[in-house]
Amino acid sequence: MRITIKRKLLFVILGIFLLAFTSSVTYIITTLRTETIKEAKNLARSYTNQNANEIKAIFNSDFGVARTAARTLERYSKYDLDVLPDIRDKMLLGMLQNNPGYYDSWVSFELSHYDTAHYYDYGRVRTIAFQAGGWQVDTLELDGDNKESDYYWLKTNVVEELSNPYIDQGILMTSVCIPLKDPSGKFIGLAGVDVDLTDLQFISELKPYDESQTILFSDNGTIVAHENHDYVGTSVDTLFGDWFSKSKVLDKIEENKNNTFEKYMASFDEEVLINFQKIDFGGTAQPWFLVTLIPKSVIVKEVNIATRNGIMIALLGFCILAVVLYFLSDRISSSLIKASQTLFDLSKGMISEKGKLRLNTNDELNEISTSINTLIDNLAEKSDYARAIGEGNLDYELDNLDENDVLGKALVEMKYNLRKSKEDEEKRNWVTKGQAHFSDMLRIKSGTDLKEFFAGLLKDLVNYVEINQAGIFLLNDDDNEDHYLELISAYAFDRRKYISKKVELGEGLVGQCYLEKKKIYITEVPENYINIKSGLGDATPRCVLIMPLVENEKVVGVLEMASFKQLPDHYMELIDKLCESLAATIGALKMNERTKELLEQTKEQAEMMRSQEEEMRQNMEELQATQEEMARRQRESDEQNKVLMAKLKEREMELNLN
């Protein structure tokens, strides 16, 4: 079933909107609830920590007062009993006068310190000053220490203490206790104050929400402050039930593993966020705890209101979106139909000015229209470009080529490849033509003047290769003891140079090329580079090329060329091939010349032999004429004849060898 873009826009977008809306609302509600509870936890921690610091400051102040009194009383020993009672009483009264919230102040001295005649380590004297007025002096534990009492525990451990709350005279109180020590560190007594905890009930009013609660309780679980005064003085278990003891909440708080819990509480009839904060006082090892309780319904109340309002606003927006989307999709659909038709025409290769897309919009559709029209213009331009290249016009340029235009770059690359192929073909034809021309020239006919031949060869080489000058040096080895390179012919600047030059082997670049059997190609020749010598004169070319003419691994000559421009690769290719052919030709010429010399030498030797034979014939005739005359001298001349015959035979052997 074909579904139009208009329907797709309506159904898909609205469907996606509904799905996204549902997912977003669910996510937002979940996240908002999570974040709200997280913020509530942070808020509870902040309030609890702030309130705990305030309580800690209050009791630290009480500890400071008690410490000051203790440090003062420690200065007096049992040998100062005449002044100690007066100082003690003034100190106790001063503590009460400066702190109206104290129920009383007190000090207990060990009798061994207080009475010089008491030698036991038990027994004490307690003096109490009351805020309401009056004094109480007791002598206690004369028969031995009460090991179950707090006094004995403090005497043994010698530490400060904030005692667990207790009720005295119907008042909930706690005691701040500071141990007294002599200069050697020995326990000599205890000083402290009893604090009325009624004034701490303000703590229950310090809470982050009106419906929340703030509770203070001691180390043994006694509730010190609660907005419901019925709980004050009772155990915290009456508030939390057996969960508090079974879950070992205080142990977890002590270990700093967890300070926040979520639990259903019957007093709230719902789940409650509970945050604990430990409060350490002075040097005591018995902390107190502050707890904040926040009902979850209070935390998420505003979240529920915001969620309801958000859903109503979203539904209204959905209705408005549906109406707007309907008209917008109709407009987009009609414009896309026109664009589709234009692109269909382009796919068929129909490129024309009439086929351009015209949309009267001022949005992305107008940009699509502009892009399609630009595409039509670019395709038309590339079509003209391809047509021109196909007709062989490789100088045709493609204007306004974008760096990301793949088709345009491909066409330009095709043009450059065609141009390069054409240039390579022209170079190959140039090399082939030159090779054929010089091959014809190297077919030397009998009787050719070699100097004229080399002059013509160099003239054609200079003109064809477009160099400035050239010269050919041939190896002169006529004298076995003096081999050198002789300049046979040179040509430069459209004229033949009639110069005579002799280059020793190893001298300059020409002599070096002969010895190394390698070509020398130097570019950018310095003006006054005296170590570089050219065999053709004083001109300083831009590049010098010296080629060894090697035939059968033997250098028969050197071709030197100079030019004011560097030689391209295909020029070098032709010169390499020409040098191979030229070396073979020179080798053949030298072979022919050597053969000719040998023939001439053979003719001369034959003439010499004929002359010697004639001379011998004449000598024989003379011998025969004088034979009779010499018969009588035969004996005398036998020896001479033998010698003569030996000489003749020796001569004949020489002639035969030659």
ZICORQUI-V764781 format. One record per pair of residues at least 4 apart in sequence whose C-alpha atoms are under 7 Angstrom apart, sorted by the first residue. I is the first residue (numbers start at 0). J is the second residue. If there is no record, write none. Layout:
i = {I;I}
j = {J;J}
This chain:
i = {2;2;3;4;4;5;5;5;5;6;7;8;8;9;9;9;10;11;12;13;14;15;16;17;18;19;20;21;22;23;24;25;26;27;28;28;29;30;31;31;32;32;32;33;34;35;35;36;36;37;38;39;39;40;41;42;43;43;43;43;44;44;45;46;46;46;47;47;47;47;47;48;48;49;50;51;51;51;51;52;53;54;55;55;55;56;57;58;58;59;59;59;60;61;62;62;62;63;64;65;65;65;65;65;66;66;67;68;68;69;69;69;69;70;72;73;73;73;75;75;77;77;77;77;79;80;82;83;84;85;86;87;88;89;90;91;91;91;91;92;92;93;94;94;95;95;95;95;95;100;100;101;101;101;101;101;102;102;102;102;102;103;103;103;103;103;103;104;104;104;104;104;104;105;105;105;105;105;105;106;106;106;106;106;106;107;107;107;107;107;107;107;108;108;108;108;108;108;108;108;109;109;109;109;109;109;109;110;110;110;110;110;111;111;111;111;111;112;121;121;121;121;122;122;122;122;123;123;123;124;124;124;125;125;125;126;126;126;127;127;127;128;128;128;129;129;140;140;144;145;146;148;149;150;151;152;153;153;154;157;157;158;158;158;159;159;159;159;159;160;160;160;160;161;161;161;161;161;162;162;162;163;163;163;163;164;164;164;164;165;165;165;166;166;166;167;171;171;171;171;172;172;172;172;173;173;173;174;174;174;174;175;175;175;176;176;176;177;177;177;178;178;178;178;179;179;179;179;179;180;180;180;180;181;181;181;199;200;200;202;202;203;203;203;203;203;203;205;206;206;206;207;211;211;211;212;212;212;213;213;213;213;214;214;214;214;214;215;215;215;215;215;215;215;216;216;216;216;216;216;216;216;217;217;217;217;217;217;218;218;218;220;220;221;221;221;221;222;222;222;222;222;222;223;223;224;225;225;235;236;236;236;239;241;242;243;243;244;247;248;249;250;251;251;251;252;252;252;258;258;258;259;259;259;260;260;260;261;261;261;261;262;262;262;263;263;263;264;264;264;264;265;269;270;270;271;271;271;271;272;272;272;272;273;273;273;273;274;274;274;275;275;275;275;276;276;276;277;277;277;277;278;278;278;279;279;280;294;295;296;299;300;301;302;303;304;305;306;307;308;309;310;311;312;313;314;315;316;317;318;319;320;321;322;323;324;325;326;327;328;329;330;331;332;333;334;335;336;337;338;338;339;340;341;341;341;342;343;344;344;345;345;350;350;350;355;356;356;357;358;358;360;360;361;362;363;364;365;366;367;368;369;370;371;372;373;374;375;376;377;378;379;380;381;381;382;383;384;384;384;385;386;387;387;387;388;388;388;393;393;400;400;404;405;406;407;408;409;410;411;412;413;414;415;416;417;418;419;420;421;422;423;424;425;426;426;427;428;429;430;430;430;431;432;433;434;434;434;435;436;437;438;441;443;448;449;450;450;450;451;452;453;453;454;454;454;454;455;456;457;457;457;457;458;458;459;460;461;461;461;461;461;462;464;466;466;467;467;467;467;467;468;468;468;468;468;468;469;469;469;469;469;469;470;470;470;470;470;470;470;471;471;471;471;471;471;471;472;472;472;472;472;472;472;473;473;473;473;473;473;473;474;474;474;474;474;475;475;475;475;476;476;476;478;483;483;483;483;484;484;484;484;485;485;485;486;486;486;489;489;490;490;490;491;491;502;502;503;504;504;504;505;505;505;506;506;507;507;507;508;508;508;508;509;509;509;509;510;511;512;512;512;512;512;512;513;513;513;516;516;517;518;518;518;519;519;519;520;520;520;521;521;521;522;522;522;523;523;524;524;524;524;526;540;540;540;541;541;541;542;542;542;542;542;543;543;543;544;544;544;545;545;545;545;546;546;546;547;547;547;547;548;548;548;548;548;548;548;548;549;549;549;549;550;550;550;550;550;555;555;566;566;567;568;569;570;571;572;573;574;575;576;577;578;579;580;581;582;583;584;585;586;587;588;589;590;591;592;593;594;595;596;597;598;599;600;601;602;603;604;604;605;606;607;608;608;609;610;611;612;613;614;615;616;617;618;619;620;621;622;625;626;629;632;633;636;637;638;639;640;641;642;643;644;645;646;647;648;649;650;651;652;653}
j = {6;7;7;8;332;9;328;329;332;10;11;12;328;13;324;325;14;15;16;17;18;19;20;21;22;23;24;25;26;27;28;29;30;31;32;306;33;34;35;302;36;299;302;37;38;39;298;40;298;41;42;43;298;44;45;46;47;207;274;291;48;274;49;50;206;207;51;276;289;290;291;52;276;53;54;55;276;278;289;56;57;58;59;278;280;60;61;62;280;63;280;281;64;65;66;175;281;67;68;69;177;190;191;192;70;177;71;72;90;73;177;179;190;74;87;179;180;181;79;83;112;113;114;115;83;84;86;87;88;89;90;91;92;93;94;95;104;105;128;96;128;97;98;104;99;101;103;104;130;194;195;130;192;193;194;195;129;130;193;194;195;127;128;129;130;192;193;127;128;129;191;192;193;126;127;128;190;191;192;125;126;127;189;190;191;123;124;125;126;188;189;190;112;113;123;124;125;187;188;189;113;121;122;123;124;187;188;114;117;122;123;124;115;117;118;119;120;187;140;141;143;144;139;140;141;143;138;139;140;137;138;139;136;137;138;135;136;137;134;135;136;133;134;135;133;134;144;145;151;151;151;152;153;154;155;156;157;158;186;178;186;178;282;283;176;177;178;282;283;175;176;177;283;173;174;175;176;283;173;174;175;173;217;218;219;171;172;173;221;171;172;173;170;171;172;171;195;196;197;232;193;194;195;196;193;194;195;191;192;193;194;191;192;193;189;190;191;189;190;191;186;188;189;190;186;187;188;189;190;184;185;186;187;185;186;187;224;224;225;213;224;212;213;214;224;225;226;213;211;212;213;211;292;293;294;291;292;293;225;290;291;292;224;225;289;290;291;222;223;224;225;288;289;290;220;221;222;223;224;287;288;289;221;222;223;286;287;288;285;286;287;234;235;232;233;234;235;230;231;232;233;234;235;231;232;231;230;231;239;240;241;243;243;245;246;247;248;248;251;252;253;254;255;256;257;256;257;258;274;275;276;273;274;275;272;273;274;270;271;272;273;270;271;272;269;270;271;268;269;270;271;269;294;294;295;292;293;294;295;292;293;294;295;290;291;292;293;290;291;292;288;289;290;291;288;289;290;286;287;288;289;286;287;288;286;287;286;298;299;300;303;304;305;306;307;308;309;310;311;312;313;314;315;316;317;318;319;320;321;322;323;324;325;326;327;328;329;330;331;332;333;334;335;336;337;338;339;340;341;342;356;343;344;345;354;356;346;347;348;349;349;350;354;375;379;372;368;372;368;365;368;364;365;365;366;367;368;369;370;371;372;373;374;375;376;377;378;379;380;381;382;383;384;385;407;386;387;388;395;397;389;390;391;392;395;392;393;414;414;418;404;407;408;409;410;411;412;413;414;415;416;417;418;419;420;421;422;423;424;425;426;427;428;429;430;569;431;432;433;434;569;573;435;436;437;438;573;577;439;440;441;442;584;447;452;453;454;487;488;455;456;457;488;458;488;489;490;459;460;461;469;489;490;462;490;463;464;465;466;467;468;469;466;570;561;562;491;492;561;562;563;490;491;492;560;561;562;489;490;491;559;560;561;488;489;490;535;558;559;560;486;487;488;489;557;558;559;484;485;486;487;556;557;558;484;485;486;487;555;556;557;483;484;485;555;556;482;483;484;485;481;482;483;482;501;502;503;504;501;502;503;504;500;501;502;499;500;501;495;496;494;495;496;495;496;506;510;510;510;513;514;510;511;514;510;511;511;531;532;512;531;532;533;513;534;545;557;514;515;516;517;518;519;545;547;547;554;557;547;554;547;545;546;547;544;545;546;543;544;545;542;543;544;541;542;543;541;542;539;540;541;542;539;561;562;563;562;563;564;561;562;563;564;565;560;561;562;559;560;561;557;558;559;560;557;558;559;554;556;557;558;554;555;556;557;558;578;579;582;553;554;555;582;554;555;582;583;586;582;586;570;571;571;572;573;574;575;576;577;578;579;580;581;582;583;584;585;586;587;588;589;590;591;592;593;594;595;596;597;598;599;600;601;602;603;604;605;606;607;608;657;609;610;611;612;654;613;614;615;616;617;618;619;620;621;622;623;624;625;626;629;630;633;636;637;640;641;642;643;644;645;646;647;648;649;650;651;652;653;654;655;656;657}
